[in-house]
Amino acid sequence: MIREPLVPLFDLVLCVSDAVDLVSPNVAQHHKQVAYLAQAIAREMGVPHDTRHEIVLAGMLHDIGALSLKERLELLQFETRDPHRHAEIASRLLFSFPRLRKAGELVRFHHLPWDEGRGEEFHGLPVPLESHIIHLADRVAVSIDRRQGILVQAPNICKRIAAQRGRLFSPAVVDAFLAAAERECFWLDATSPSLTPALRETVAMDSIELGPDEILAATNLFRQIIDFRSRFTARHSAGVAAVAEALAALFGFSARELRLMRVAGYLHDLGKLAVPAEILEKPGRLTDEEYSIMRAHTFHTYYTYRTLRSVHGMAVVSAWAAFHHERLDGSGYPFHLKAADLPLGSRIMAVADTFTALTEDRPYRNGMDVDRAFSILMEMAEKRALDREIVELARGHLGKINDARATAQADATEEYRRLFAELDTAPSP
């Protein structure tokens, strides 16, 4: 029996943060950099340890609501137009998981200008000082030119920030930043390729561990971050997770294993965060440039595997989630594993992903009916691309499998609809 792990919250957040920043070299390590800068400024201000912990989590997830590459790149400008929509999306997603609710509150206001003190509240709501700390840290991060040595740039960045004291930024936060910026280690740590261990050590981030139910809830949140970037993928991982769990139950998986299978289904497309949403949404032919980007990320399962392998206690989930494009005959990708190397959980995930993908709408085609989808699954099983035993078992329980998919995807569609309906009625600065 597989032993269910306790997973550090920091590790799970880190793998999503890293995956989000794979979308472009221009934003590599951005989330971690903001988290590090924000906690260093907060420490300079004497902010308590527990609050700095929340600042790190918020910093590592602050731009998850920027759904397109265009949005992410626009946010690299020092002053941006209408940056609040992505902050509202991020906060609403984070609110769904109690352990990240406080981080969501900080993220919600992280682009609100100080405006000579008027930024202390928003439509009658108090704005946490920590949101203003993240705002300044974010603007420091986007001011760093990766082509130049950081210590050469530091004085000009300080001048740029100081010039906005009282207008964009809280005077108290600016003063704390300028004090921290006098130490070379502040800049060297923030731009270090080894930023993860430095960040982990700052506020003992491994201290919060998630149990089985919290892991399930957290990865359901991450499933939304992965899928909600496009209306065409908004319900995909929910369907895959439900089908995979239903199939695993037919094979006699234990309750613990079924929970891990659902987690793997939620995270199986984690690497797709590296694919721009504009490409996922495009109905027509890709341009040469778009095709080259898509080609570079064709092997998104590689990113899923490597990212999840870094999470303590998630080795089994990593294999089940990331091998869903491997084939029994070795013709799959990116590892070209053969039958002997593919555990049952990975084989189940391959069938669940293929079935779900065939039956749902995509920008370039309508979803197939269930009978046509299963005929394709059988063809793939005949060619040893998929496991024949799993496909035949699914066909024998077709109603149950399809009902599980349809119910989960209907729920996910409603979550997606509700999120954006509420967003359209939310006040903006």
C-alpha positions in Angstrom: 0.0 0.0 0.0 1.2 3.5 -0.9 1.8 5.6 2.2 0.1 9.0 1.9 2.6 11.8 2.5 2.5 15.0 4.5 3.6 17.7 2.0 5.1 21.1 2.9 2.8 23.9 1.7 5.9 25.8 0.5 6.9 23.0 -1.8 3.5 22.9 -3.5 3.3 26.6 -3.8 6.8 26.7 -5.2 6.1 24.1 -7.9 3.1 26.1 -9.2 5.1 29.4 -8.9 7.9 28.0 -10.9 5.6 26.5 -13.6 3.8 29.8 -14.0 7.1 31.6 -14.6 8.1 29.1 -17.3 5.8 30.9 -19.7 8.6 33.3 -20.8 12.3 33.8 -20.1 11.4 37.4 -19.3 9.5 36.4 -16.1 11.8 33.6 -15.0 12.0 33.5 -11.2 9.7 36.6 -10.9 7.4 35.2 -8.3 10.3 34.0 -6.1 12.1 37.3 -6.5 9.1 39.3 -5.4 8.6 37.0 -2.4 12.2 37.4 -1.4 12.3 41.2 -1.7 8.9 41.6 0.1 9.9 39.5 3.1 13.3 41.3 3.3 11.5 44.7 3.4 9.0 43.4 5.9 11.7 42.1 8.1 13.4 45.6 8.0 10.0 47.0 9.2 9.9 44.6 12.1 6.9 42.7 10.7 6.3 39.5 12.8 7.5 36.1 11.6 4.0 34.7 10.9 3.0 37.6 8.8 6.3 37.4 6.8 5.4 33.8 6.2 2.1 35.0 4.5 4.0 37.6 2.6 6.2 35.0 1.1 3.2 32.8 0.0 1.5 35.9 -1.5 4.6 37.0 -3.3 5.1 33.5 -4.8 1.5 33.5 -6.2 0.8 37.2 -6.8 0.5 37.0 -10.6 -1.4 33.7 -11.0 -4.4 35.7 -12.1 -2.6 37.1 -15.2 -4.0 34.5 -17.6 -2.2 35.4 -20.8 1.4 36.0 -21.8 0.5 39.5 -23.0 -0.8 40.3 -19.5 2.4 38.9 -17.9 4.6 41.0 -20.1 2.6 44.1 -19.6 3.0 43.8 -15.9 6.8 44.1 -16.4 6.3 47.8 -17.1 7.0 50.0 -14.0 3.6 51.7 -14.2 0.8 49.6 -15.8 -2.7 50.4 -16.9 -5.6 48.5 -15.2 -3.4 45.9 -13.4 -6.1 45.1 -10.9 -8.1 42.5 -12.8 -5.4 39.8 -12.5 -5.0 40.6 -8.8 -8.8 40.1 -8.2 -8.7 36.8 -10.1 -5.8 35.6 -8.1 -7.3 36.6 -4.8 -10.6 34.9 -5.6 -8.8 31.7 -6.5 -6.7 31.7 -3.3 -9.7 32.4 -1.1 -11.0 28.9 -1.9 -8.2 27.3 0.1 -8.2 28.3 3.8 -4.4 28.0 4.2 -3.9 30.6 1.4 -6.8 32.9 2.2 -4.6 35.4 4.0 -2.2 35.4 1.0 -5.2 36.0 -1.2 -6.1 39.1 0.9 -2.6 40.5 0.4 -2.5 39.7 -3.4 -5.9 41.4 -4.0 -4.5 44.9 -3.4 -0.9 44.5 -4.5 -1.2 47.0 -7.3 -3.0 49.7 -5.3 -1.1 52.9 -5.2 -0.4 54.6 -1.9 -1.8 57.9 -3.3 -0.8 60.1 -0.4 -2.5 57.8 2.1 -5.7 57.2 0.2 -4.4 53.7 -0.6 -4.9 52.7 3.1 -8.4 51.7 2.1 -10.4 50.5 -0.9 -14.1 51.0 -1.1 -14.3 51.1 2.7 -12.1 48.0 3.1 -8.8 48.4 5.0 -5.8 47.6 2.8 -3.1 45.6 4.5 0.3 47.3 4.7 1.7 44.0 3.5 -0.1 44.5 0.1 1.9 47.8 -0.2 5.1 45.9 0.6 4.4 43.4 -2.2 3.6 46.2 -4.6 6.9 47.9 -4.0 8.8 44.6 -4.2 7.1 43.8 -7.4 8.1 47.1 -9.0 11.7 46.6 -7.8 11.8 43.2 -9.4 10.5 44.5 -12.8 13.2 47.3 -12.6 16.0 44.8 -12.6 17.8 44.4 -16.0 18.9 40.8 -16.2 21.7 41.8 -18.7 23.6 44.0 -16.2 25.3 43.3 -12.9 22.8 44.0 -10.1 25.1 46.1 -7.9 25.7 48.5 -10.7 21.9 48.9 -11.1 21.0 49.2 -7.5 21.5 53.0 -7.0 19.3 53.9 -9.9 16.6 51.5 -8.8 16.7 53.1 -5.4 16.3 56.5 -6.9 13.4 55.4 -9.1 11.6 54.0 -6.1 12.4 57.0 -3.9 10.9 59.3 -6.5 7.5 57.6 -6.1 7.5 58.0 -2.3 4.0 58.9 -1.2 2.5 58.6 -4.7 2.9 55.0 -5.8 4.4 53.7 -2.6 3.9 54.0 1.2 6.7 56.2 2.7 7.3 53.7 5.4 7.8 50.9 2.9 10.1 53.0 0.8 12.2 53.9 3.8 12.5 50.2 4.8 13.4 49.3 1.3 16.1 51.9 1.1 17.6 50.7 4.4 17.6 47.1 3.3 19.0 48.1 -0.1 22.2 49.4 1.6 23.3 45.7 2.1 24.8 44.1 -0.9 23.4 40.7 0.2 19.9 42.1 -0.3 20.5 42.5 -4.0 22.8 39.4 -4.5 20.2 37.1 -2.8 17.3 38.5 -4.8 19.1 37.9 -8.1 20.8 34.6 -7.2 20.2 31.5 -9.3 19.9 29.7 -5.9 17.0 31.9 -4.8 14.9 28.9 -3.6 17.1 27.8 -0.7 17.6 31.5 0.4 13.8 32.0 0.3 13.1 28.7 2.1 15.5 29.7 4.9 14.3 33.2 5.5 11.1 32.3 7.4 11.4 28.6 7.9 8.9 27.8 5.1 8.9 24.1 5.7 7.1 24.4 9.0 3.6 24.1 7.5 2.7 20.6 6.3 -0.5 19.6 4.6 -2.4 16.4 5.4 -4.3 14.3 2.9 -7.5 16.4 2.7 -5.6 19.7 2.5 -3.4 18.3 -0.2 -6.5 17.4 -2.2 -8.0 20.9 -1.6 -4.7 22.7 -2.5 -4.2 20.7 -5.7 -7.9 21.4 -6.7 -7.0 25.1 -6.4 -3.9 24.6 -8.5 -6.1 22.7 -11.0 -8.1 25.9 -11.5 -4.9 28.0 -11.9 -3.8 25.5 -14.7 -7.1 25.2 -16.5 -8.9 28.5 -16.1 -6.5 30.3 -18.4 -8.8 29.2 -21.3 -12.5 28.5 -21.6 -11.5 25.4 -23.7 -9.4 23.9 -20.9 -11.4 25.2 -18.0 -12.8 21.7 -17.1 -10.2 19.4 -18.6 -8.2 18.4 -15.4 -11.4 18.0 -13.4 -12.6 15.5 -16.0 -9.3 13.6 -16.1 -9.1 13.4 -12.3 -12.7 12.0 -12.1 -12.2 9.4 -14.9 -8.8 8.3 -13.5 -10.2 7.9 -10.0 -13.2 6.0 -11.3 -10.9 3.6 -13.2 -8.6 3.2 -10.3 -11.5 2.2 -8.1 -12.4 -0.5 -10.6 -8.9 -1.9 -10.1 -9.3 -2.0 -6.4 -7.1 1.0 -5.4 -7.3 1.8 -1.7 -9.0 5.0 -0.4 -5.5 6.6 0.0 -4.5 5.6 -3.5 -7.7 7.0 -5.0 -7.0 10.3 -3.3 -3.5 10.4 -4.7 -4.9 9.5 -8.2 -7.3 12.5 -8.0 -4.4 14.7 -7.0 -2.4 13.4 -10.0 -5.3 14.1 -12.2 -5.6 17.7 -11.0 -1.9 18.2 -11.6 -1.3 16.2 -14.8 -1.1 19.3 -16.9 0.9 21.5 -14.6 3.6 21.9 -17.2 1.0 23.5 -19.5 1.4 26.7 -17.5 4.5 27.2 -19.7 2.2 27.4 -22.8 0.8 30.9 -23.5 -3.0 31.1 -23.1 -3.1 32.9 -26.5 -2.0 29.7 -28.1 -4.3 27.4 -26.2 -7.2 29.7 -27.3 -6.4 30.2 -30.9 -8.9 28.5 -33.2 -7.0 28.8 -36.5 -3.5 28.0 -37.8 -0.6 29.0 -35.7 2.0 31.5 -37.0 5.6 30.3 -37.4 6.5 32.1 -34.1 3.5 30.6 -32.3 4.3 27.2 -33.6 7.9 27.5 -32.4 6.7 28.4 -28.9 4.3 25.5 -28.9 7.0 23.2 -30.2 9.3 24.3 -27.4 6.6 23.4 -24.8 5.3 20.3 -26.6 6.8 18.2 -23.9 4.9 19.9 -21.1 4.8 16.6 -19.3 8.5 16.9 -18.7 8.0 20.1 -16.8 5.2 18.4 -14.9 7.5 15.6 -13.9 10.5 17.7 -12.9 8.4 20.3 -11.0 6.5 17.7 -9.0 9.6 15.6 -8.3 10.9 18.6 -6.3 7.9 18.3 -3.9 8.7 16.2 -0.9 6.4 13.1 -0.7 5.0 13.5 -4.2 7.2 11.0 -6.2 4.2 8.6 -6.9 1.9 11.5 -7.9 4.7 12.8 -10.2 4.9 9.5 -12.1 1.1 9.0 -12.3 0.6 12.6 -13.4 3.5 13.1 -15.8 3.6 9.9 -17.8 0.2 10.3 -19.5 1.8 10.8 -22.9 4.1 7.8 -22.6 3.0 4.7 -24.6 3.4 1.0 -23.9 5.4 0.5 -27.1 7.9 3.3 -26.2 6.6 5.7 -28.8 5.3 8.3 -26.3 7.1 11.3 -25.0 9.2 12.8 -23.4 10.9 9.8 -21.7 10.0 7.1 -24.2 9.2 4.7 -21.4 7.9 1.2 -22.3 5.3 -1.0 -20.6 7.7 -2.4 -18.0 8.5 1.1 -16.8 4.9 2.4 -16.6 3.1 1.8 -13.3 -0.6 1.1 -13.4 -1.5 4.6 -12.1 0.4 6.1 -15.1 -1.4 3.8 -17.5 -4.8 4.7 -16.0 -4.0 8.4 -16.3 -3.1 8.0 -20.0 -6.5 6.4 -20.7 -8.3 9.0 -18.6 -6.5 11.9 -20.3 -7.1 10.6 -23.8 -10.8 9.8 -23.2 -11.5 13.2 -21.7 -9.6 15.1 -24.4 -11.5 13.3 -27.1 -14.9 14.1 -25.6 -14.5 17.8 -24.9 -14.6 20.8 -27.2 -11.3 22.4 -28.4 -10.8 25.6 -30.4 -10.3 23.6 -33.6 -12.9 20.9 -33.2 -16.0 19.8 -31.3 -15.9 17.0 -28.8 -16.7 13.4 -30.0 -19.5 11.3 -28.8 -18.6 8.6 -26.3 -18.9 5.7 -28.7 -16.5 7.3 -31.2 -14.1 8.2 -28.5 -14.0 4.6 -27.2 -13.4 3.3 -30.7 -10.3 5.4 -30.9 -9.2 4.2 -27.5 -9.6 0.6 -28.7 -7.5 1.4 -31.8 -4.8 2.8 -29.6 -4.9 -0.2 -27.4 -4.6 -2.5 -30.4 -1.4 -0.6 -31.3 -0.1 -0.9 -27.8 -0.3 2.8 -27.2 -2.7 2.4 -24.3 -3.2 -0.5 -21.9 -5.9 -2.8 -23.4 -7.0 -4.1 -20.0 -7.8 -0.6 -18.8 -9.6 0.4 -22.0 -11.7 -2.8 -21.9 -12.5 -2.3 -18.3 -13.6 1.3 -19.0 -15.8 0.1 -21.9 -17.5 -2.4 -19.6 -18.3 0.4 -17.2 -18.9 3.1 -19.7 -21.9 4.7 -18.1 -20.2 5.0 -14.7 -17.0 6.4 -16.2 -18.7 8.9 -18.4 -21.1 10.1 -15.7 -18.1 10.7 -13.4 -16.5 12.8 -16.1 -19.6 14.7 -17.0 -20.4 15.5 -13.3 -16.9 16.7 -12.6 -16.7 18.8 -15.7 -20.2 20.4 -15.1 -19.0 21.4 -11.6 -15.8 22.9 -13.1 -17.7 24.8 -15.7 -19.9 26.3 -13.0 -16.8 27.3 -11.0 -15.3 29.0 -14.0 -18.6 30.8 -14.9 -19.1 32.0 -11.3 -15.5 33.3 -11.0 -15.7 35.5 -14.0 -19.4 36.5 -13.4 -18.4 37.8 -9.9 -15.3 39.4 -11.3 -17.4 41.5 -13.7 -19.4 42.9 -10.8 -16.4 43.6 -8.5 -15.4 47.2 -7.9 -12.1 48.4 -9.4 -9.9 51.3 -8.3 
